Each structure stands twice: as C-alpha cells, then as structure tokens.
C-alpha cells in the first residue's frame, strides 16, 4: 500500500510487481500505488488466486499495465492504466474477475486485450476508455 515503483526502463522484461501461484490462495492486494516505466508489465500475476488491485496508477510499462494471465478470483477497481505497450489489461486463461471504474487510456495495443485461450466470467462495468491506439476491448 502506498508504494511508488519506477523501473526507469532498465533491463529486459522486468516487471514492477510479480506474483506466481504457490498452490494456495495468495490474497494479493495492491492499493494506492504508482507503478511505472518497467520493461515488462507493471503488475504480472502468474496464475494467481484471489487478488485485488485498486486505487493505483499503472503507467508507461513496455508490456502491460496489468498482465493477469492464468489468474482468477480478482477485483481490479478504480485504477488508471495508461500508456502501456500491450494494453492496460492483458490476460489469457482469466476468469471470475470484476473490473470496475478504471480509466484505461493511451495504451498501444488496446485498452483491455484478452488472449485466445479461455477467458470467462468477467464483469466489466463503469470503465472509461480514452484514446487507446487499438480497440477498447479486444480478443486476440
């Protein structure tokens, strides 16, 4: 809570926050943080169970603002996801996630980019999409 992380575009595919499935529910919470300028994703959730990302600015990362691939049972609430390479939110194998009241803007590939593998049970409500270079919501 309350962290400011700046990757200064150093290294190759370095993520700002990385969490990987450990076989149990992680209950990851990122709240009121600024995560910017990483060569990977701002937040990379690798098959994480139970997470919340809220009230944060996640910006100018080379890959995604948030990459939730393989993760489920989550909440992405009231964030600004801006100027990221692959999208504000990117995910494959992503399920049972509520995405509410986010400002998703200026991302290069699109706002929310969902991969070709199983993505289901998503609730996307009350988000603002502004000037993404691709679609607001797309499936690759």
Buried (B, 14 or more C-beta within 10 A) or exposed (E): EEEEBEBEEEEEEBBBBBBEBEEEEBEBEBBEBBBBBBBBBBBBBBBBBBBBBBBBBBBBBBBBBBBBBBBBBBBBBBBBBBBBBBBBBBBBBBBBBBBBEBBBBBBBBBBBBBBEEEBEEBEBEEBEBEEBEBBBBBEE
